[in-house]
Amino acid sequence: MDNQEAKRNIKLGAFVIGGVALFLLILFYLGKENNIFSKTFTVSAIFKNVEGLKEGDNVWLSGVKIGTVKKVSIIDEGKVVVSLSLKEKQNEFIKKDATANIGSDGLVGNKIVIIRPGSAAETIHDNDTINSFSPTDTQELFNLAKDVGTDIKVI
């Protein structure tokens, strides 16, 4: 009986160790994707309209993912502050005159922040604010198309 109990305990121990190892592997993988375990710095951009941008959306620089959206908050009517958490070594490529705009990841995909690097001599630092271009409101485009359609009908 002791021999069977020892085998059962060994199997149980192996199962528990395998489960813990799998859990840690998944944790590190997810942490790497969301910059949890890497050093980051924060940059802000102020937009008039964020068109559905939310926390966790990606930030891209020259076609490369360099961070995520950390926080989206309204500070005033027509002013939305977007805090971006960027990987530490990326600030050497982003200059003081860099601009951020909001794009779409694919045809119907998630919103993303696209940073254009700029050409100034000085680079950005932690807690800096970069220039931004707000996307055109979709409703404004529909209203414009409706007005054009009405004008064409009248003509």
C-alpha positions as CSV (number, residue, x, y, z in Angstrom):
1,M,0.0,0.0,0.0
2,D,2.9,2.4,0.7
3,N,4.3,1.8,-2.8
4,Q,1.0,2.8,-4.5
5,E,0.6,5.8,-2.2
6,A,4.1,7.0,-3.0
7,K,3.3,6.7,-6.8
8,R,0.1,8.6,-6.3
9,N,1.9,11.4,-4.4
10,I,4.6,11.6,-7.1
11,K,1.9,11.9,-9.8
12,L,0.1,14.6,-7.7
13,G,3.3,16.5,-7.2
14,A,4.2,16.4,-10.9
15,F,0.7,17.6,-11.8
16,V,0.9,20.5,-9.3
17,I,4.4,21.5,-10.4
18,G,3.3,21.4,-14.1
19,G,0.2,23.5,-13.4
20,V,2.3,26.1,-11.5
21,A,4.9,26.2,-14.3
22,L,2.1,26.6,-17.0
23,F,0.5,29.4,-14.9
24,L,3.9,31.3,-14.6
25,L,4.5,30.8,-18.3
26,I,1.1,32.4,-19.2
27,L,1.7,35.2,-16.7
28,F,5.0,36.1,-18.2
29,Y,3.7,35.9,-21.7
30,L,0.7,38.2,-21.0
31,G,3.0,40.5,-18.9
32,K,5.4,40.9,-21.8
33,E,2.6,41.8,-24.2
34,N,1.1,44.4,-21.9
35,N,4.5,45.8,-20.7
36,I,3.9,44.8,-17.1
37,F,7.4,43.5,-16.6
38,S,9.3,46.0,-18.7
39,K,10.3,49.6,-17.9
40,T,8.1,52.2,-19.4
41,F,7.6,55.9,-19.5
42,T,4.4,57.9,-19.8
43,V,3.5,60.5,-22.5
44,S,0.2,62.3,-22.8
45,A,-1.7,63.6,-25.9
46,I,-4.8,65.8,-25.8
47,F,-7.5,65.1,-28.4
48,K,-10.9,66.7,-29.2
49,N,-12.4,63.3,-29.9
50,V,-11.0,59.8,-29.4
51,E,-13.5,57.9,-31.5
52,G,-13.8,54.9,-29.1
53,L,-10.2,54.6,-28.1
54,K,-9.9,52.8,-24.8
55,E,-7.4,51.6,-22.2
56,G,-5.2,48.8,-23.5
57,D,-5.3,49.8,-27.1
58,N,-2.0,49.7,-28.9
59,V,0.4,52.6,-29.7
60,W,2.4,52.4,-32.9
61,L,5.5,54.2,-34.1
62,S,6.6,53.8,-37.7
63,G,4.6,50.5,-38.0
64,V,6.1,49.0,-34.8
65,K,4.1,48.5,-31.5
66,I,5.8,50.5,-28.8
67,G,3.3,50.6,-26.1
68,T,-0.3,50.8,-24.9
69,V,-3.0,53.3,-24.0
70,K,-2.7,53.6,-20.2
71,K,-5.7,55.9,-19.5
72,V,-8.3,57.9,-21.3
73,S,-10.0,60.8,-19.4
74,I,-12.1,63.8,-20.1
75,I,-10.7,67.0,-18.6
76,D,-13.0,69.6,-20.2
77,E,-15.6,69.8,-23.0
78,G,-13.8,68.9,-26.2
79,K,-10.6,67.9,-24.4
80,V,-9.7,64.3,-23.8
81,V,-6.3,63.4,-22.3
82,V,-4.8,60.1,-23.4
83,S,-1.9,58.8,-21.3
84,L,0.4,56.4,-23.3
85,S,2.6,53.9,-21.6
86,L,5.6,53.5,-24.0
87,K,8.6,51.1,-23.8
88,E,11.6,52.7,-22.2
89,K,14.1,52.8,-25.0
90,Q,11.6,54.2,-27.6
91,N,11.9,57.8,-26.4
92,E,15.1,58.3,-28.4
93,F,13.1,58.0,-31.6
94,I,10.2,60.3,-30.6
95,K,11.1,64.0,-30.8
96,K,9.5,67.0,-29.1
97,D,7.6,67.9,-32.3
98,A,6.1,64.4,-32.7
99,T,2.4,64.1,-33.4
100,A,-0.1,61.5,-32.4
101,N,-3.3,60.7,-34.2
102,I,-5.9,58.0,-33.8
103,G,-6.3,55.3,-36.5
104,S,-7.9,52.0,-36.9
105,D,-6.3,48.6,-36.7
106,G,-7.7,47.0,-39.9
107,L,-11.0,47.7,-41.6
108,V,-13.3,47.4,-38.6
109,G,-10.6,46.7,-35.9
110,N,-9.7,48.3,-32.7
111,K,-8.6,51.9,-32.4
112,I,-4.8,52.6,-32.2
113,V,-2.7,55.6,-31.5
114,I,-0.2,56.3,-34.3
115,I,2.8,58.5,-33.4
116,R,4.8,60.3,-36.1
117,P,8.3,60.7,-34.8
118,G,9.0,64.4,-35.7
119,S,12.3,66.0,-36.7
120,A,13.4,68.2,-33.7
121,A,16.7,67.8,-32.1
122,E,15.4,67.1,-28.6
123,T,13.7,63.9,-27.6
124,I,10.6,63.5,-25.4
125,H,10.9,62.5,-21.7
126,D,8.7,61.0,-19.1
127,N,5.4,62.9,-18.5
128,D,5.8,65.1,-21.6
129,T,2.8,66.0,-23.8
130,I,3.0,65.6,-27.5
131,N,1.0,67.3,-30.2
132,S,-2.1,65.5,-31.6
133,F,-4.5,65.5,-34.5
134,S,-8.1,64.5,-33.6
135,P,-9.9,62.3,-36.0
136,T,-12.8,63.6,-38.0
137,D,-16.1,62.8,-36.2
138,T,-18.0,60.1,-38.2
139,Q,-21.3,61.9,-37.6
140,E,-19.9,65.1,-39.2
141,L,-19.0,63.1,-42.3
142,F,-22.5,61.7,-42.5
143,N,-24.0,65.2,-42.1
144,L,-21.7,66.5,-44.8
145,A,-22.7,63.7,-47.2
146,K,-26.3,64.3,-46.4
147,D,-25.9,68.0,-47.2
148,V,-24.1,67.3,-50.4
149,G,-26.8,64.8,-51.4
150,T,-29.5,67.4,-50.7
151,D,-27.7,70.0,-52.8
152,I,-27.3,67.6,-55.7
153,K,-31.0,66.7,-55.5
154,V,-31.9,70.4,-55.7
155,I,-29.6,71.0,-58.7
